[in-house]
Amino acid sequence: MQIRNRQTAALTFRADEWAPAKAATQALAVVRGWSCSGVDEQDMEAAVRLLVTAAVRDGGRRVSVHLADQAEKILVVALSHQPGAAPEGAVFAALTALATVDSCGDDLADDGRRLWALLDAAPRPRRPPRAP
């Protein structure tokens, strides 16, 4: 997988029970540094946790999270570094339930299963001030 001409980051974690929380915290820190003011941090955290949890279940020794931004979108990819099982409907249902997830999916490659989600990071319109 190659991602070019945009901000990117790669984070690696031991595939253990703490990986989803660690990944969510570090991914949010990266995206905050990119000044993506419109990203919904709760959705971002939930998406990273869901993807990493599924990658950990593949049984590898490590999980990597790859982030990229482009055109007010954030791509989050979790790589299990293990051949994975069939796509997980429950994970995708939970991801699509998040308001800012535009799309999600997975694929199998020589380097393991990749699970991904694309989040909308466009700033939300401000509400007009309340009338007195």
N, C-alpha and C positions, 0 to 999 in steps of 0.2 A: 504494500500500500504506500503510495506516495501522495503527499499533500504539499503543494507548492504555492508560492506567491501570496501567502497570508500568514498571520500570526499562528504559531503552533506551539504545543508543549507535549512532552511525553513524561509520564509518571509511572514508576514501577513499584509494586508492592508484593510482599509475600502473600500467597493465596491462603489466607486464614480468616477467621471470623471477624477480625478487626479491619480487614482490607476495605470493605464498603464505606465505613465511617471515615477512615483515613483518606481514602480517595475522594470522597465528597468534600471534605475540608480543604484538601490541597487543590482540587479542581476549582472550587469557588475562589480561592486565593488567586489562582492564575487568571481567571476570567475577570476578577475585580481589577487586576493589574492592567488588563487590556482596555479598561474604561468602557465596558459594555454596560452603560447605565440602565438599559431597558431589560436586562436579563432578570427573570423571575428567580430569585435565589432559592426559594423553596422548591420550585420545579427542577431547577438544575441539580440541587442536592438529591432530590428523590430519584431523578433519572440516573445519576451516577451510581447511587446505591443499588438500584435495580439491576443495572448493567453489570456492575462488579460482582454482586451476589450471584448472578447467573454464571459469570465467568469462573468464579471460585468453585461452583458446583461441578465444573468440568474436571476437577481433580488434578490440575497442574500444580507446580510448585510456586509459580508467580503469576501475577496478573499485571498487565500494563494498560494504562488509560492514556489515550491520545486525544488532544483537543485542538480544534482549529476554528477560526472565525472567518466569516466572509459575508458581506452584504447583510449585516444585522442578523446573522444566524450563528449558532454555536453547534459544531459537530462534536459529539462525544462518542468515542469508540473504546470499548473494553475488549482486550485481546487475552484469551485464556492460555495461549501457548500450549494447548492440548487439543486434539481432535474432539470436537464437542458432539453432543447429542443432536437430535432433531430440534428445530426451532421450538421455543417455549411460548405457547399461546398465552399463558398467564402473565409472563413478563411483558409481552407486547400489549396485552390488554391494559395492564397497569400503566405502561408508558403512554399509550394513547389517551388515557384518562387525564393526563396532565395537560393543563390548558395551553402551555406554550410548546408542546412537542408537535412538530409538523409531520414528522415521519420517523419510522424506526424499522429495524430489521436485523438480520444476521447473515453471515456467509461462512463457509468453511474454506480454509486455505492450508497450505503446507505448514505455515507457522501457527496454526490453531484456529479456533473459532473466534470470529469478530462479531460482537454485538454492538449496534450503534443506534443513536438517536440524534435527530436534528431539532434543535430548539430555536424558537423565534426569540431574538433578543432586541427587537425594535422597541424603542421607548413607547410606553402606553400613553394615550392621550390624557392630558390632565383634566380633572373634573373642573367645571366652572365653579367659581366661588358661590357659596350659598347666599341667597338674598337675605337681607336683614329682617 
